[in-house]
Amino acid sequence: MAKNKIAIVGAGAVGGYAGAHMVQAGEDVTYIDSWPENVEAIRKDGLRITHIRDVEPFTVRPRALHITEAQQLSKEAPIDIAFVCMKSYDTPWATALIKQYLAPTGFVVSLQNCMNEETIAGIVGWGKTLGSVASSITVELHAPGQVRRAAGKSGSRHTVFRVGEVHGRITDRAKEICRLLSYSDSAMVTENLWGERWSKLVTNVMGNGLSACTGMISRDMIKNDVIRHFSNRLGSEAIRVGQALGYHFDEVSHMDPETLARAGEGDPAAQREIDEHRLAEASRSGGGEHRPSTGQDMVKGRRTEIQFLNGFVVNKGEEVGIPAPTNKVLTEIVARVERGELKPDPRHITDLRLN
């Protein structure tokens, strides 16, 4: 049986990591990326994958095209599976770019942070849209052609990739995406894509923007009592908004959502339980020794996804009548840092006085 022709739009951290394992396994993968230096590095020296522990480094040599060269695909067999691995603000044009090269039965998989399936479906249709959540993957494109994971493989300890159809049914194509992603780490097909998405969103809103505006790595934020409790409030608001939207999620970063929500709302017993869990996680060897993606963006001077993370929670909360004032404050602070009006500093959070 002929192999699926796979395109990965975005050879960054997640796309680079997942795609490299597919290439290593012999799959037919073409990268399409917007960073010229990254494309040239992959062509010249290959795409190198490293881990902080347990896994030997490896280099693959995939085909890599700059977006200005994507027109070459019109002369080739069409794309069967397109993974969109771009920042959320680049999703519309990236999806429109690859749409014209899809096979009649081809489809697009959102392998991204945030909730981008609706945006993708608005361009290719709901029938050609799948989602995949990359949970606790901690990867970074730290130099052109070089992806580093701040961990080893999670394996059976934690399911990293959760693949789902937007309608929730288990399909052969969802199973195929699960197979492809399982080259990288543990993967499963879920009937609850939207709940998995929202659970990951809660995790992201608790740490990403905080790292961006404080300049801190995850471990140091968790060990700071004020910032940790502020983070709990961010997560609590996001959980309540998700519940109001009708999403069901069993856990958030291995924490019970209801307990986390109560902790953010000031319940003493819940706060003690969540504090114990988070501090224990941060004290593990290698625990939190990374900078979340929005923090990475801020360090590198790139546009952040804050409006698609904490700002998204605020907007959805307004739709269902659930206020999210902590997320709103953080969104505003990060936007000011991004514009250069403020420098990253923990005092942006520790000096806040919220009612």
C-alpha positions in Angstrom: 0.0 0.0 0.0 1.3 3.4 -0.9 2.4 5.7 1.9 0.3 8.8 2.7 1.9 12.0 1.4 2.3 14.2 4.5 2.9 17.9 4.7 3.9 19.7 7.9 3.2 23.4 7.7 5.5 24.8 10.4 8.9 23.2 11.1 9.0 24.7 14.6 9.1 23.0 18.0 6.1 20.7 17.8 6.0 20.2 14.0 9.8 19.7 13.9 9.7 17.2 16.7 6.8 15.1 15.6 7.7 15.2 11.9 11.3 14.2 12.5 10.2 11.0 14.1 7.9 10.3 11.1 10.9 10.9 8.8 13.0 8.6 10.9 10.4 5.9 10.6 10.4 6.2 6.8 7.2 8.2 6.2 6.8 10.6 3.2 7.1 14.0 4.8 7.6 17.5 3.3 8.1 20.5 5.6 6.8 23.9 4.6 8.2 26.7 6.8 8.3 30.5 6.8 11.7 31.0 8.4 14.3 31.0 5.7 17.2 30.2 8.1 15.4 27.2 9.4 14.7 25.8 6.0 18.3 26.3 4.9 19.7 24.7 8.1 17.4 21.6 7.5 18.6 21.4 3.9 22.3 21.8 4.8 22.7 19.9 8.0 19.4 18.1 8.6 16.9 18.5 11.4 18.5 17.6 14.8 16.4 16.3 17.7 17.8 16.3 21.3 16.4 15.5 24.7 17.5 16.5 28.2 17.8 12.9 29.2 17.3 9.2 28.3 17.2 9.6 24.5 20.1 9.7 22.1 20.2 12.7 19.7 19.4 12.0 16.1 19.4 13.9 12.8 17.0 13.4 9.9 17.2 15.0 6.4 13.6 15.7 5.3 12.5 17.7 2.4 12.0 21.3 3.4 10.4 24.1 1.4 10.1 27.8 2.2 6.5 29.0 1.8 7.5 30.8 -1.4 8.4 27.4 -2.8 5.2 25.7 -1.9 3.9 26.2 -5.4 6.1 23.2 -6.4 3.5 21.0 -4.8 1.1 21.7 -7.7 3.2 19.6 -10.0 3.2 16.6 -7.7 0.8 14.0 -6.2 -1.6 15.8 -3.8 -1.2 15.9 -0.1 -3.1 13.2 1.9 -2.5 14.6 5.4 -1.5 18.2 6.3 -0.4 19.0 9.8 -0.7 22.7 10.6 1.9 23.5 13.3 1.9 27.2 13.2 1.2 29.9 15.8 -2.6 30.5 16.1 -2.4 33.9 14.5 -0.9 32.2 11.4 -3.5 29.5 11.1 -5.8 31.1 8.5 -3.1 31.7 5.9 -1.3 28.5 6.6 -4.5 26.5 6.1 -5.4 28.4 3.0 -1.9 27.8 1.6 -2.1 24.0 2.0 -5.8 23.6 1.1 -5.1 24.0 -2.7 -2.7 21.0 -2.6 -4.9 18.5 -0.7 -6.1 15.3 -2.3 -9.9 15.0 -2.6 -9.8 12.8 0.5 -7.1 14.8 2.1 -7.5 16.6 5.5 -5.9 19.0 7.9 -4.8 18.2 11.5 -4.3 21.1 13.9 -1.2 20.1 16.0 -1.1 23.4 17.8 -1.8 25.2 21.1 -5.1 26.9 21.5 -8.5 26.2 19.8 -7.9 26.4 16.1 -10.2 23.7 14.7 -13.0 26.2 14.0 -10.6 28.5 12.0 -9.3 25.6 10.0 -12.8 24.3 9.3 -13.9 27.7 8.1 -11.3 27.3 5.3 -11.3 23.5 4.4 -14.7 22.5 5.9 -15.5 20.5 9.1 -15.2 17.2 7.2 -11.6 17.8 6.5 -10.6 19.0 10.0 -9.1 17.0 12.9 -7.3 18.0 16.0 -4.4 16.7 18.0 -3.4 17.9 21.5 0.3 17.8 22.4 0.2 17.5 26.2 3.3 18.4 28.3 5.7 18.0 25.4 8.1 20.8 26.5 9.9 21.2 23.1 11.7 24.3 21.7 13.2 25.2 18.4 16.3 26.7 20.0 18.3 27.3 16.8 17.6 26.8 13.1 17.2 23.1 12.4 17.5 22.1 16.0 14.7 21.1 18.3 15.3 20.3 21.9 12.9 18.6 24.3 13.3 19.5 28.0 12.5 16.0 29.1 12.8 12.4 28.1 10.0 10.4 26.5 6.8 10.3 28.6 5.7 6.9 27.4 3.1 5.1 29.6 3.6 7.7 32.4 1.7 10.3 30.5 -0.1 10.2 27.1 1.4 13.1 25.1 -0.7 13.1 21.9 -4.5 13.0 22.0 -6.0 12.8 18.5 -9.7 13.4 17.8 -12.4 14.1 15.3 -14.4 17.2 15.9 -17.6 15.1 16.0 -16.1 12.7 18.6 -16.4 9.5 16.7 -13.4 7.1 16.4 -12.4 6.9 12.7 -9.7 5.2 10.7 -8.1 8.5 9.8 -7.9 9.5 13.5 -6.2 6.1 14.1 -3.7 6.8 11.3 -2.8 10.2 12.8 -2.4 8.4 16.2 0.0 5.9 14.5 2.1 8.7 13.0 2.4 10.6 16.2 3.2 7.5 18.2 6.6 7.5 16.5 7.3 10.5 18.8 5.8 9.4 22.0 2.7 7.9 23.6 -0.6 8.7 21.7 -4.3 7.9 21.8 -7.5 8.5 19.9 -10.0 10.4 22.0 -13.8 10.8 21.7 -13.4 14.1 23.7 -11.3 16.4 21.5 -12.9 19.5 22.8 -12.4 18.5 26.5 -8.8 17.6 25.8 -8.3 20.9 24.0 -9.8 22.9 26.9 -7.8 21.0 29.5 -4.6 21.9 27.6 -5.8 25.5 27.3 -6.2 25.7 31.1 -2.6 24.4 31.5 -1.3 27.0 29.0 -3.2 29.9 30.5 -1.7 29.1 33.9 1.9 29.3 32.8 2.6 30.7 29.3 1.6 34.4 29.8 3.1 34.4 33.3 6.5 33.3 31.9 6.3 35.9 29.2 5.7 38.8 31.5 7.9 37.7 34.4 10.8 36.3 32.4 10.7 33.2 34.7 10.9 29.5 33.9 8.1 27.2 35.0 9.8 25.8 38.2 10.6 29.3 39.5 7.1 30.5 39.0 5.6 27.5 40.8 8.0 28.0 43.8 7.0 31.6 44.2 3.9 31.6 46.4 2.3 34.8 45.0 2.8 33.8 41.4 1.7 30.2 42.0 -1.5 31.4 43.6 -2.1 33.9 40.8 -1.6 31.0 38.4 -4.2 29.0 40.3 -6.6 31.9 39.8 -6.0 31.9 36.1 -6.7 28.2 35.9 -9.8 28.5 38.1 -11.4 31.1 35.8 -10.6 29.0 32.7 -12.1 25.9 34.3 -15.3 27.7 35.1 -15.6 29.1 31.6 -15.0 25.7 30.1 -17.6 24.2 32.3 -20.1 26.8 31.3 -19.3 26.0 27.7 -20.2 22.4 28.4 -16.8 20.9 28.1 -15.9 17.8 30.2 -12.3 17.3 31.3 -11.0 14.8 33.9 -7.7 16.4 34.8 -5.6 19.5 34.2 -1.8 18.7 34.4 -2.7 15.7 36.6 -4.8 17.8 39.0 -8.5 17.5 39.6 -10.2 20.4 37.8 -12.8 21.1 40.5 -10.1 21.1 43.2 -8.0 23.5 41.1 -11.0 25.7 40.5 -11.8 25.9 44.2 -8.1 26.6 45.0 -8.1 29.6 42.7 -11.3 30.7 44.3 -9.7 30.8 47.8 -10.8 27.5 49.3 -8.1 26.8 52.0 -8.2 22.9 51.8 -8.2 22.9 48.0 -5.4 25.4 47.9 -3.2 23.2 50.2 -3.9 20.2 48.1 -3.0 22.0 44.8 0.1 23.7 46.4 1.4 20.3 47.6 1.0 18.8 44.1 2.5 21.7 42.2 5.4 22.1 44.5 6.2 18.4 44.5 6.1 18.5 40.6 8.5 21.4 40.6 10.9 19.7 43.0 11.3 16.6 40.9 14.5 16.2 39.0 14.1 18.2 35.8 10.6 19.4 36.9 9.8 22.8 35.3 13.2 23.4 34.0 11.8 24.9 30.8 10.3 28.1 29.5 6.7 27.8 28.2 6.2 28.6 24.5 4.9 32.1 25.1 7.9 32.8 27.3 10.1 31.6 24.5 8.4 33.9 22.1 9.0 36.9 24.4 12.7 36.1 24.8 13.1 35.7 21.0 11.2 39.0 20.3 8.3 37.2 18.5 4.6 37.9 18.6 2.9 35.9 21.4 -0.3 33.9 21.3 -1.6 35.7 24.5 -4.9 36.8 22.7 -5.5 33.1 21.8 -4.8 31.9 25.3 -5.8 34.1 28.2 -7.5 36.5 25.9 -9.5 33.7 24.5 -10.7 32.7 28.0 -11.8 36.3 28.6 -13.7 36.4 25.3 -15.4 33.1 25.8 -16.2 34.0 29.4 -18.0 37.1 28.2 -20.1 35.0 25.8 -21.3 32.7 28.7 -21.5 35.4 31.4 -18.5 34.1 33.4 -16.0 36.9 34.2 -12.3 36.2 34.0 -10.7 39.3 35.5 -7.3 37.6 36.3 -6.9 36.4 32.8 -7.9 39.9 31.5 -5.3 41.6 33.7 -2.5 39.1 32.6 -3.5 39.6 28.9 -3.1 43.3 29.2 0.3 43.0 31.0 1.7 40.6 28.5 0.5 42.9 25.6 2.4 45.8 27.2 5.6 43.8 27.6 5.2 42.6 24.0 4.9 46.2 22.8 8.0 47.2 24.8 6.2 49.4 27.3 7.4 47.2 30.1 10.3 44.8 30.6 9.7 41.2 31.9 9.7 41.3 35.7 8.1 39.2 38.4 6.9 42.4 40.1 4.3 42.8 37.3 2.5 40.0 39.2 3.8 40.1 42.8 2.9 43.8 43.1 -0.7 43.4 41.8 -3.5 43.8 44.3 -6.6 42.0 43.0 -9.8 41.9 44.9 
